[in-house]
Amino acid sequence: MKLDGKTVAVVAPAGVPDMTHVEQSIALLESWGLRVQVGAHVRDRYRYHAGKHEDRAADLHRALTDPSVDIVWVARGGYGSVYTLRAVPETVPCAKTLVGFSDATALFGALHGMPNVRVIHGPTLNGLATKHDDASRESMLAELREERAAPVPLQRLYVPTTDTRRVDGHLAGGNITVLASLAGTQWQASCDGAIVLLEDVTELAYRIDRSIMQLREAGVFDGARAFVLGDFIRCPLPENADFTLHDMLVDLLKPYDVPIYADFPIGHGTRNHAWTYGARAALEGDQLVR
């Protein structure tokens, strides 16, 4: 897939982006051969959102329905994408790719599986050029080009038996807190048959516990074939805790009796490799193969 000449529409459905960071990322996209249009309300501010709800929703709807736009790129996460979900059109007229992560996990629930739409969990423009490492940028470019990703070595946390044969599935997941916030709505995720990739940021351990319990009780993880943990940035344990965050997460996910791995390079730190929601993948030899 060649990128030269393709058009990116920048949208800000959630938090207020730092336009200095966004502009540096736009320059990077242009160096990749992409043309970039900035949504009408990306520079707006309304309380802690990037403009009023109806304006953010209008920018998203316009980008998804404009036949001249090839890629819809989220400017920043934060919070607020849920307000725009009803603006997602019933059909998308031509092939489009949406890129984002964190709060954009809400958009995945509305867009995944829709004809003509590809969803990539990858850096927002608030951090693509300035906050993530070169490997993450290279991963993002490769994903846009639909190139095969190199296998990623993982840390094995739990396997139900000593049997470590290949596990196949499609990729799903995203930000734990956002996934939990959609539980019980029409945009609730389904992880049946999935290798579930999970990350979070600035959440106390007990809040992550609470979110996973909500996802468990809502049936979101039913049928999952494996769990793969990414980075959990600034997610502190209680003072004097005698357990690690991985200990807690294994306890919470172990009832599914499927493999649990860690150290996939996604999240809010410097590492945030891109992956396509719904793409086929496998766990083999303690590696994620895509």
C-alpha positions in Angstrom: 0.0 0.0 0.0 1.5 3.3 -1.1 0.8 6.4 1.1 1.7 9.1 -1.4 -1.3 11.2 -2.1 -3.6 9.8 0.5 -5.4 12.3 2.7 -5.6 12.4 6.5 -8.4 14.2 8.3 -7.4 15.1 11.8 -10.2 15.0 14.4 -10.3 15.6 18.1 -13.3 13.7 19.6 -12.0 13.8 23.2 -9.4 15.8 25.1 -7.7 19.1 24.2 -4.6 18.3 22.1 -1.3 20.2 22.4 -1.2 21.8 18.9 2.6 22.1 19.1 2.8 18.3 19.3 0.1 17.8 16.7 1.8 20.1 14.2 5.1 18.2 14.6 3.2 15.0 13.9 1.5 16.5 10.9 4.9 17.4 9.5 5.9 13.8 10.0 2.9 12.5 8.2 3.6 14.9 5.3 7.2 13.5 5.2 5.5 10.1 4.7 3.7 11.4 1.6 0.4 12.1 3.2 -1.8 15.1 2.7 -3.3 16.4 6.0 -6.5 18.3 6.7 -7.2 19.6 10.2 -10.8 19.4 11.3 -12.7 22.6 11.8 -13.0 22.3 15.6 -9.7 20.6 16.5 -8.3 23.8 18.0 -11.5 24.5 20.0 -11.8 24.1 23.7 -14.9 23.5 25.8 -14.2 22.7 29.5 -11.9 19.6 29.3 -12.9 18.7 25.8 -11.7 19.8 22.4 -14.8 21.8 21.6 -18.5 21.3 22.2 -19.9 17.8 21.8 -21.9 18.6 18.7 -18.8 20.2 17.0 -16.5 17.3 17.8 -19.1 14.8 16.6 -19.6 16.9 13.4 -15.9 16.8 12.6 -15.8 13.0 13.1 -18.9 12.4 10.9 -17.6 14.7 8.2 -14.3 12.8 8.1 -15.9 9.4 8.0 -18.3 10.4 5.1 -16.0 12.6 3.0 -15.0 10.5 0.0 -11.7 12.5 -0.4 -10.5 11.3 3.1 -8.6 8.1 3.3 -7.3 8.1 7.0 -9.1 9.6 10.0 -6.5 10.3 12.7 -7.4 11.1 16.3 -5.5 14.1 17.7 -5.6 13.1 21.3 -7.2 10.7 23.8 -8.2 12.0 27.2 -12.0 11.7 27.6 -15.0 12.5 25.4 -15.2 10.1 22.4 -18.3 8.5 23.9 -20.2 11.8 23.1 -19.4 11.3 19.4 -20.4 7.7 19.0 -24.0 8.5 17.8 -22.4 10.6 15.0 -20.8 7.5 13.5 -22.7 6.9 10.2 -24.5 3.7 9.5 -22.3 3.2 6.5 -19.0 4.5 5.3 -19.0 5.2 1.6 -15.4 4.3 0.8 -12.4 2.6 2.3 -11.1 4.5 5.4 -8.6 3.8 8.2 -9.1 5.3 11.7 -6.0 5.6 13.9 -6.0 6.2 17.6 -5.8 4.6 21.1 -6.6 5.3 24.7 -10.0 7.1 24.7 -10.3 6.2 21.0 -11.0 2.7 22.3 -14.6 3.9 22.4 -14.6 4.5 18.7 -13.4 0.9 18.1 -16.7 -0.4 19.5 -18.6 1.7 17.0 -16.5 1.2 13.9 -15.0 -2.3 14.1 -16.6 -4.7 11.7 -18.2 -1.9 9.6 -17.6 -2.4 5.9 -14.9 -0.2 4.4 -13.4 0.6 7.8 -10.0 -0.5 9.1 -9.2 0.5 12.8 -5.6 0.8 13.9 -4.7 1.0 17.5 -1.7 3.4 17.3 -0.3 6.7 18.5 -2.4 9.8 18.4 -1.0 12.9 16.8 -0.5 14.4 20.3 2.4 12.0 20.7 3.4 10.3 17.4 6.3 12.7 16.7 7.2 13.8 20.2 6.4 11.2 22.9 6.8 7.8 21.3 10.1 6.1 20.2 11.4 5.5 16.7 10.3 1.9 16.8 6.7 3.0 17.5 6.8 5.4 14.5 8.3 2.7 12.3 5.5 0.3 13.4 2.9 2.9 12.6 4.2 3.5 9.2 4.5 -0.2 8.5 0.9 -0.8 9.7 -0.4 1.9 7.4 1.4 0.2 4.5 -0.1 -3.2 5.6 3.4 -4.7 6.0 3.9 -7.9 8.0 5.0 -7.1 11.6 8.0 -8.8 13.2 7.2 -11.3 15.9 7.2 -9.6 19.4 8.8 -11.5 22.3 6.5 -11.6 25.4 6.8 -12.4 29.1 4.8 -15.4 30.0 2.8 -14.8 33.2 0.4 -17.8 33.2 -0.5 -20.8 31.0 -3.3 -23.1 32.1 -1.1 -26.2 31.5 2.4 -27.0 30.4 1.0 -27.2 26.9 2.3 -24.1 25.0 1.0 -24.8 21.6 0.1 -22.1 19.2 -3.0 -20.0 20.1 -4.8 -18.3 17.1 -7.2 -15.5 17.3 -8.1 -12.0 16.1 -6.7 -8.9 18.0 -9.1 -7.0 20.2 -9.0 -4.9 23.4 -7.5 -1.5 24.1 -7.7 0.7 27.2 -9.2 -1.2 30.1 -11.0 1.8 31.7 -12.6 2.8 28.4 -13.7 -0.7 27.6 -15.3 -0.9 31.0 -17.1 2.4 30.5 -18.8 0.9 27.4 -19.9 -2.3 29.1 -23.7 -2.5 29.0 -24.0 -0.1 26.0 -24.7 -0.8 22.4 -20.9 -0.3 21.8 -19.8 -3.0 24.3 -16.8 -4.9 23.0 -16.8 -8.6 22.3 -13.7 -10.6 22.8 -15.0 -14.0 21.7 -12.2 -15.7 19.8 -9.8 -12.9 20.5 -6.2 -12.4 21.7 -7.0 -9.5 24.0 -4.4 -6.7 24.2 -4.8 -4.4 27.3 -3.2 -1.3 28.7 -4.0 1.6 31.0 -2.7 4.9 32.4 -3.0 6.9 35.7 -5.4 4.4 37.3 -4.9 3.2 40.9 -4.6 -0.6 41.1 -8.1 -1.0 42.7 -9.7 1.0 39.9 -8.2 -1.4 37.3 -9.4 -4.3 39.4 -12.9 -2.7 39.4 -12.9 -2.2 35.7 -11.8 -5.7 34.9 -14.5 -7.1 37.3 -17.1 -5.0 35.4 -15.9 -6.4 32.1 -16.0 -9.9 33.5 -19.5 -9.6 34.8 -20.7 -8.0 31.5 -19.3 -11.0 29.6 -17.0 -8.8 27.5 -14.1 -11.3 27.9 -16.2 -14.5 27.4 -14.5 -16.6 24.7 -11.2 -14.9 24.8 -8.3 -17.1 23.7 -5.5 -15.2 25.5 -4.7 -12.0 27.2 -1.6 -9.9 26.4 -0.7 -7.0 28.7 0.9 -3.8 27.5 2.2 -0.9 29.6 0.5 0.4 32.7 1.9 3.9 33.1 1.5 5.6 36.5 -0.7 2.9 37.9 0.5 2.7 41.5 -0.1 -0.1 43.9 -1.2 0.6 47.5 1.6 1.6 49.9 3.5 -1.4 51.3 1.8 -3.7 48.8 3.2 -7.2 48.9 2.1 -8.0 45.3 2.9 -6.6 41.8 0.4 -5.3 39.3 1.0 -8.4 37.2 0.1 -10.5 40.2 -3.2 -8.7 40.5 -4.0 -8.9 36.8 -3.2 -12.6 36.6 -5.6 -13.2 39.6 -8.3 -11.3 37.8 -7.9 -13.0 34.4 -6.9 -16.5 35.5 -10.5 -17.7 35.7 -10.7 -17.7 31.9 -8.1 -20.5 31.9 -6.2 -19.1 28.9 -2.6 -17.9 28.5 -1.7 -14.6 29.9 1.4 -12.7 28.7 2.9 -9.3 29.3 5.3 -6.8 27.8 3.6 -6.1 24.5 4.8 -2.6 23.5 1.6 -0.6 23.6 0.4 2.1 26.0 1.0 5.6 27.2 4.8 5.4 27.5 7.4 5.7 24.9 6.5 2.4 23.3 3.2 2.3 21.4 3.4 -0.1 18.5 0.5 -0.1 16.0 -1.8 -3.0 15.5 -5.0 -3.5 13.5 -8.2 -4.3 15.4 -9.6 -7.6 14.2 -6.4 -8.7 12.4 -5.4 -12.4 12.7 -2.6 -13.1 15.1 -1.1 -16.0 17.0 0.8 -16.7 20.2 3.6 -19.2 19.5 6.9 -19.8 21.4 6.2 -16.9 23.8 5.9 -14.5 20.8 3.0 -12.6 19.3 3.1 -13.3 15.6 1.1 -11.1 13.2 
